[in-house]
Structure formats: structure tokens, C-alpha cells
Amino acid sequence: MVLLQVMYTDLDFIAAFNIEPEVLQQFLFEVYRRYNNIPFHNFKHCFCVTQMMYGLIWLTDLKSKMDSIDLLIMLTSAVCHDLDHTGYNNAYQINARTELALRYNDISPLENHHCAVAFEILEKTESNIFRNVSMDQYKRIREGIIKCILATDMTRHNEILNKFKSILPAFDFNNRDHRDVLMMILIKVSDISNEARPMEVAEPWLDCLLQEFYNQSDVEKLEGLPVTPFMDRDKVTKPSSQTGFIRFVLLPLFIELANLFPCLEHHIIDPVRKALDYYTEMEKALEREKQNRAQSENAAKSKETTVGPQSPADSHTDAGHEASQPDAQSTAGQCLS
């Protein structure tokens, strides 16, 4: 939490918005408390996303291009973007008719809930980091945070990316609508940026995500609900889960952002391309292993067919021979006992 405080201080939010240090501490503590102990969507994920947002702000020199209030919105949205995540995605919420799905009429139930929890925390005087801003500023902050967090619903991915692509050729930082779309793109990039990190960091995070996915598909099977295809532990492997995601989701998104900020090519696109190569090779290795196993099994079956069934006399002789031999495992077990 100390590092999150440093980010707010380093971006000059403390002075610009008169945020008291003890209120910021209490806000971050309440945020920490409202992240659940689940494999992936936990407080550590919140920190990673916020760290990436902080890095993008500095790398792209957004301090000279956007208002401080927009930067405050983006960083706070990153902090709050998965508050009280249950570990089960929107498809499950809707199919299982959960309380969240009913409350939000099947419309981005998780993201709406994350927003609601964020503003529950901010309604408390002791944790309201915006308590010293004007009414107009607060309205803009609230609208911005809601817009950013709702943008993390992946069912809206193509809609938001296509909107960004359409304004990119004539992008204008003085245009409020353009800035709003960029803010949504930046939180989306931050949210799914694990593969831009070193492999020794990114791969364990993928393992955590797959564990959460597998947990959901197990529950879906138990409850007789439609099983989310990319979460089924019987069908999904680590490399197969990533190659398509990187190729069709990550790279197109990251490339469009780098078209606006070419300096990001080295920082977020090169590592993702390396990750794609890594998982492509892993997928090929698994496929070769699968083929070799199938060939071995076929060879064994063919050998059994060639040798033919054993005669009763041979079976009797072999059985007698085996009976006369001490069983190593049994003997070891007796020694241990």
C-alpha cells in the first residue's frame, strides 16, 4: 500500500486535490480490505494494474498532455477496477442468476459492482480522498471512474477498440471525447498487461488466472450451467489459452495504443510478441508429446495383437512364478511399518 501512496504523491495528486495523507492511507486500506482472497482477481492484481497505469502515464508523458484530474481518474480507476471480485465472470453471474446479475439486469454485473463498492468506500468521510474537491470536480471524477471501470468488461472490447481506431488518425488531446476514449483504452491495456511483463512474472500470473477459470468451469458443471469454453480444464491448456488471446486481443489493442505513442513499442509490444513465440513453441511441444504418446499406444496395441492371447498353461506357470517372487513394494511397506 505504501507504493500506491507513492504513486499518488509522485503524480502530484496530494497537493493538487488537497488529499490528506491519513485519508489516502485509509482509502487504500479499505480498498485492500475489499479485495477477496481468490487466485487472480485479488489485491496483488489491483497493484499490478495500477503500477502499469502509473508507468504508462510517465512513459507517454501524459502529465503534459492531459489534465491532472484525468490522471487522477485513471489511477483511482485502476486501484478500484476489480473491487470485491467473486472469482466468477459475468457469464457465470448471468447464467446462475446471481444477486449481482439480478441487481444490474445482466448488464456488466461485475463492473457495475466494482464501481458501487468504490463509491461506498468514498462515501465514508475518513476514506474519501475527494472530499476537498469542488462539486463540479467530484461529478467529473465520478463520471470518469465509472466510465473507465465499465470499460474493463471484455464484452465491450471490440466496441471500444473500434472507437479508438476511428479517432486515431485525427486524435486531439484538446477534444474531451477523444481523451475519454483514450482513458478507457489505457485502463484496458493496464488490466490485461501481464504478458508485457518479464516471463518469470507473467507466467505465474497466468497459472493463477487458469486456476480461477478452472474453478469456475468446475462449478458450472456441478450446477448444470453452460460451461465457458476457454475455462474448461478438460479442453484448455496453458499455451492454447494464450496464443489466441495474444494474437487476437492483446496485440491489436497494444499496437493501436503504440500508434498514438510509438515509445511504447519497446515497452509493451516487444515483450508480448516474445510471449506469443514462447507459448507457440510450448503448444507445438505439447502437440508433439501428444502425437508421440498416441504412436506409443498404437504400437503397444499392435504388439498385443501380434503376440496373441496367452495359453492357460503359460498363465498358470507365470502366475506360479510371480507368486514365488517377493513383491518389492509390499516388502518395503512391511519394513516401513
Residue, then its C-alpha position, 0 to 999 in steps of 0.5 A: m500500500v505504501l507504493l500506491q501512496v507513492m504513486y499518488t504523491d509522485l503524480d502530484f495528486i496530494a497537493a493538487f486535490n488537497i488529499e490528506p495523507e491519513v485519508l489516502q492511507q485509509f482509502l487504500f486500506e479499505v480498498y485492500r480490505r475489499y479485495n477477496n482472497i481468490p487466485f487472480h482477481n485479488f489485491k496483488h492484481c489491483f497493484c499490478v494494474t495500477q503500477m502499469m497505469y502509473g508507468l504508462i502515464w510517465l512513459t507517454d508523458l501524459k502529465s503534459k498532455m492531459d489534465s491532472i484530474d484525468l490522471l487522477i481518474m485513471l489511477t483511482s480507476a485502476v486501484c478500484h477496477d476489480l473491487d470485491h471480485t467473486g472469482y466468477n465472470n459475468a457469464y457465470q453471474i448471468n447464467a446462475r442468476t446471481e444477486l449481482a446479475l439480478r441487481y444490474n439486469d445482466i448488464s456488466p454485473l461485475e463492473n457495475h459492482h466494482c464501481a458501487v463498492a468504490f463509491e461506498i468506500l468514498e462515501k465514508t468521510e475518513s476514506n474519501i480522498f475527494r472530499n476537498v474537491s469542488m462539486d463540479q470536480y467530484k461529478r467529473i471524477r465520478e463520471g470518469i471512474i465509472k466510465c473507465i471501470l465499465a470499460t474493463d468488461m471484455t464484452r465491450h472490447n471490440e466496441i471500444l477498440n473500434k472507437f479508438k481506431s476511428i479517432l486515431p488518425a485525427f486524435d486531439f488531446n484538446n477534444r474531451d471525447h477523444r481523451d475519454v476514449l483514450m482513458m478507457i483504452l489505457i485502463k484496458v491495456s493496464d488490466i490485461s498487461n501481464e504478458a508485457r511483463p518479464m516471463e518469470v512474472a507473467e507466467p505465474w500470473l497466468d497459472c493463477l488466472l487458469q486456476e480461477f477459470y478452472n474453478q469456475s468451469d468446475v462449478e458450472k458443471l456441478e450446477g448444470l450451467p453452460v460451461t465457458p469454453f476457454m475455462d474448461r480444464d478438460k479442453v484448455t491448456k496453458p499455451s492454447s489459452q494464450t496464443g489466441f488471446i495474444r494474437f487476437v486481443l492483446l496485440p491489436l489493442f497494444i499496437e493501436l495504443a503504440n500508434l498514438f505513442p510509438c515509445l511504447e513499442h519497446h515497452i509493451i509490444d516487444p515483450v508480448r510478441k516474445a510471449l506469443d513465440y514462447y507459448t507457440e513453441m510450448e503448444k507445438a511441444l505439447e502437440r508433439e508429446k501428444q502425437n508421440r504418446a498416441q504412436s506409443e499406444n498404437a504400437a503397444k496395441s499392435k504388439e498385443t495383437t501380434v503376440g496373441p492371447q496367452s495359453p492357460a498353461d503359460s498363465h498358470t506357470d507365470a502366475g506360479h512364478e510371480a507368486s514365488q517372487p517377493d513383491a518389492q513394494s509390499t516388502a518395503g511397506q512391511c519394513l516401513s511399518 
